[in-house]
């Protein structure tokens, strides 16, 4: 079957079928990349994908970034982060709370991740409905919908992003968070970026990682952050993906935020594998 695609309504998302990832031609890969940058997030419907196949395909997008959550990495393939609620010997086999807050992967790094891809091995179902959806926000559409005055206000401002904030302040964890703070000190990125591939202006801010605005007093900075974080959640900018086994979801971290839905629990099982591609400085 030849490659086919269908666009979602709104600014985000496309579904692609008929892709043989193992034999994808350069032209076919370029089409996938173009569709990804045009739509922010795409879903390739597969009949199955091994760990090696996922890694090899992800490497076509760039150098892979090993996740800092060592206990959640695949024992055989450390390039892959396991995202799952499954327990073995009463211990989680992977990250149990990945995606709990709106965020973009790697914002806590000086060179944030460019692309992420999540593959569905097991999907929880109840009453004939898939659970554990993943939602996305188009940060380009959100920026373009800002008033001209707000765009001008944030033009030269930089947001401070912190991994410690995500795991200590937001999640309330105390185990290992001081070590995280030392290993991954806060970084700053522009509140509005020009996408390095498309040139499109996008907001770059999230409730998961953004702690403050550099050089702005706390009260005023929080007021600006609250305004932006409320603005981006409008339904017009959002897309929600319902999972099926074999889905390979690929998203552009510089153009989107994402959020996991935790509407399931054991004995309903969810098992995903994530590969993440390194990025570059945002300026």
HELIX and SHEET records of a PDB file:
HELIX    1   1 UNK A   21  UNK A   23  5                                   3    
HELIX    2   2 UNK A   26  UNK A   39  1                                  14    
HELIX    3   3 UNK A   51  UNK A   59  1                                   9    
HELIX    4   4 UNK A   70  UNK A   72  5                                   3    
HELIX    5   5 UNK A  139  UNK A  144  1                                   6    
HELIX    6   6 UNK A  148  UNK A  154  1                                   7    
HELIX    7   7 UNK A  163  UNK A  164  1                                   2    
HELIX    8   8 UNK A  165  UNK A  170  3                                   6    
HELIX    9   9 UNK A  177  UNK A  183  1                                   7    
HELIX   10  10 UNK A  218  UNK A  232  1                                  15    
HELIX   11  11 UNK A  235  UNK A  237  5                                   3    
SHEET    1   A 7 UNK A   4  UNK A   7  0                                        
SHEET    2   A 7 UNK A  14  UNK A  17 -1                                        
SHEET    3   A 7 UNK A  41  UNK A  45  1                                        
SHEET    4   A 7 UNK A 247  UNK A 252 -1                                        
SHEET    5   A 7 UNK A 115  UNK A 122 -1                                        
SHEET    6   A 7 UNK A 271  UNK A 277 -1                                        
SHEET    7   A 7 UNK A  81  UNK A  84 -1                                        
SHEET    1   B 2 UNK A  87  UNK A  88  0                                        
SHEET    2   B 2 UNK A  91  UNK A  92 -1                                        
SHEET    1   C 2 UNK A 125  UNK A 126  0                                        
SHEET    2   C 2 UNK A 129  UNK A 130 -1                                        
SHEET    1   D 3 UNK A 238  UNK A 241  0                                        
SHEET    2   D 3 UNK A 134  UNK A 138 -1                                        
SHEET    3   D 3 UNK A 256  UNK A 260 -1                                        
SHEET    1   E 3 UNK A 187  UNK A 190  0                                        
SHEET    2   E 3 UNK A 158  UNK A 161 -1                                        
SHEET    3   E 3 UNK A 210  UNK A 213 -1                                        
SHEET    1   F 2 UNK A 192  UNK A 194  0                                        
SHEET    2   F 2 UNK A 201  UNK A 203 -1                                        
END                                                                             
